[in-house]
């Protein structure tokens, strides 16, 4: 809510992004952005949702892809009676793969698939075009380009999209329309943020992870941390990709996504300088697995 107010005062009322403060030359007058003030910032401290990390994405991918394929031709529709008797069957294989695609896109695009593009060299990629978002209400958003990642299928949007396409062809013939659909009849489909969170939390319970610390911002924060700590992107590239701080005058915008007490610790205290701690995954590009790579 404060971000929306800051944007309103900054863009529509042209008050900029300076902190709200008293005018030293005119008594009783102020200048700057009213929602960026010491009083407003001193309110209740916001607790960020815990970031989704790559190991959790891998567990979700493994569980969902190995879930038995349902006999039904619909996207994971399950009878009410069966859901009551077997709560673990809250969704079928097809719908779980739909969620998996949404997880990957939300994380890589920092929570912000519209079509396949085939390049001249035969490489497939997905281009995501958004009509608007919080900081761009009237459009003008640069597209997101997503490529295949065969070394990490749990982070590969092209593979997840291809699986969804194959399932759709098998069930409906040549698919058309929206990928993430609203509820149709008795078939379970995504229709709101609340319904997505219900399915996401059920999925976390499937892999024995407490869902309470997580929210929709988990993918935004997790994607930011993945780009910074796993792919080693420079901060400037992350800001440009996510559409944050166009003039880079507010480094706190990025920092709050990189670090929070709610996040799962990445390293035990005793291992920070331990020369014999377990090495990381081998990088497919440089073939290194040391922690300084």
N, C-alpha and C positions, 0 to 999 in steps of 0.2 A: 504494500500500500504506500509506503514512504517513497519507494522507487517511482511509482506512478505519479505521486505528487511532485517529486523532484523534476521529473520529465515535463510535467505540465507547466510548472513555474519557469523551467529553463527554456523550453522551446516555444510554447504558446504565448507566455507573458514576457519572454525575452529577458529573463532575470539572470541568466547564466548559471554557472555551477560554483560560484564563490560562496563561502560560508556566510550565513546571515549574521550581520553585526551592526553595531551602532555607528552612525556617521559621526566621525570626530569633529566635523565642521559645523553640523547643524544639530542642535539638541533635540532629542525626541524623534529623530529620523533614522531610518535603517536602510541598508542596501544589501544586495545578495539574494540568495535563494532561501526562502523561509523554511523549507523542509530540510535544508542542510544547516542545521544550527546545533549548538551545544545542548540546548534544552531538549530538542527532539531526539538527538542521538543518545541522550542520557536516560531515555526511557527503558523499557524492559529489554534485556539482552535477548536477541534472537538466537535460538538454538538451531543450527543447520541440520538438515537431514544427513545421515551417515552416507558417505560416498560409496557407490558400488565399485568394487575393485575387479581386476581381471580374474583372479581365482574364483570369485563368486559367479562371474559370467561363464566361466568354464564349467562349473558345477551345474548351473542352470541348463547350459547347452547339452551336457552329457545326459542329464535326467530327461529333458524334453525330447531329445532326438531318439532316446531309447524307449520312450513310452510306447506301448503297443498301439499300432494303427487301428483305429476303430472301424467297425464294419459299416457304420452309418456313412452316408454320402454327404452329410452336412458338416460344417466346420465345428466339430467337437460337440455337437448337441448330445446331451445326456438326460435321460428321463429324471424327473423330480424324485421318483421313488429310489432310483439307483444312487442319486447324489445323497439322499438321506441315509441309505444303508452303507454306502461307501464314499464318505466325504473326500477320500484321497482321489477319487475320480471326478473332481470338480470340472475337469475339462479333458477333451480327447487330444490325440496326437496333432491333428490339424490346427486346432486352436492354440495349442502350446507353441507350435512353430510360428503362428501369427504373432504371438507375444514375443517370441525370441527375436523375430525380425524387428519389432518395435523397440526392444531393449537395445539392440545393437545400434540402430539408427539414432535413438535418443542419446546414447552415450557418445558416439562418434561425432554427432552434430551438436553436442552440448545442449540437448533438449530444445532444440529449436523447431515417399519414394515415388518419385513421380514417374520416372521412366528409365528404361535401359538405353544406353548409347553404345554403339559398336564403333570403335576407333579403326583407323586404317590398318593398324597392325593386328587386328582381330581381338584386341583386348576389350572386354566388357566392363562398363562402369555404370553406376547409377547416378543420375542427376536429380537432386532434390531442389525444387523451387517452392518458396514460401510466399504467399500473397501478402502477408503482413506478420508482424510480431510486436512485442511490447514497445520496443524503441523505434519501430518503423511501421507506424499505423497505416501509412499510405503507400506501402510497398517500397520499392527501391532496394530490395535485399539481394545481395550477391548469392548465386546458387552454390550448393554444396555438391562436390564431386566425390563419390565413394568408389573405391576400387576393391578388387578381390584380395583376400589375404589367406592363401591356401595353407600357410604354416600355422595359422590360428583360426580355425573355422568358427570358434565361439565369438570371434570379433570380425567376422566376414559378412558384410551385408549382402554381397552378391550371391553367396552360397545360400544364405537364409531366404533371400528373395526367390532364387531359383527353386528351392524346395517348395515354397508357397505356390509358385507358378505351376509346378508339376502336380501338386495336390489339387489345385483349382481346375486344371485341365482334366484330371482324372474324374473329378466330381461334377463339373459343369460344362466341359468342353472348353472352347476358347474363352478365357475369362475377360470380363470387362467391368468398368465401374471402379468404385473405390476399393483400396486394399484393406483399410481398417474401417469396417462397415458398422452401421448402427444395428440395433437389435431388430431382427426380422422374424415375426412369429415366435415360435418356441426355440429358435436357434440362438445360442449365446454368441453375441458379438460385442465388440467394444462400442460404448456409446457415450461415455463421460469419463472425467478424471476419476470420479469415485469408483466406477466399475473397473477401470484399469487398476487402481490401487488394490481393490479386492482380489483381482486375479494375481497381481504381482505378489501380494503378501501370501496368498495360497501357494504360489510357486516357491517362495522362500521357505515356507514350512515343509514343502516336499523335500528340500535338501537340508533340512534341520538347521535353519538359520532363523533366529528371532527377528520377525519382521517389524517390530515396533519402532526401531530407530530410523527406519527408511521411509522415504517419501518420493514424490515425483522429482524433486531436486537432486535425488541421489544420483541420477544418471548425468545430470549437468555437472555436478561436482566430481563424480567418478570419471567422466570423460575428460574434464580439465586435468585431473591428476594423471590419468593415463597418458595424455599427450605430453605432459611435462616430465613425468618420471619414467615412463616406459619407452615412449617414442623420442624423448629428449628434444621436444620442440622448444625453440626460444620463446620467451614470454610474449614478445611482439607478435609472433606468428599465431599464438593461441588467442590473443586479443583480436587480431584481424579475422581469424576463422570464426570466432564466436560472436563478433560484432560488438565487442566491449570497448569502452573508453577510446573513441575514435581519435581524440587528441592526447591520450595517455596521461591525463592529468589526475587520474584517480586510481593509483596502484592498488588501493584497498579492495577495489572491485574484483580483481583477479586473486589477490591473496586470500580472501575469505573462502574461495573455492578450493584453494590448494591445501589449506590447513584448518583443522577444527578438532576440538577435543572429542567430538563424537566419532571420529574416524577410527577404524581398526588399526592398531599399531603395526607398522610394517616390519619392525625389527625389535628383537629383545635387547634390553639395555646392555647386557653383557657382550653382545655381538657387534657393537658399533665399530670397535677397533680390532676385533678378533680376526687375525689373518687366515684362520682355518675354518671360517664359517662357510656354510653351504653356498656354492656358486649359484648364480641365476641361470635362467634359460639361455640357451645359445642363440645369439642373434643371427637370423638367416642372411643378413646383409654383410656383416663383418666377421661372423663366425667367432665372436668373443662371448664369454660368459662371466667375465669378472664384473665386480660391482662398480668399477671405475670406468666401465665402457660407456 
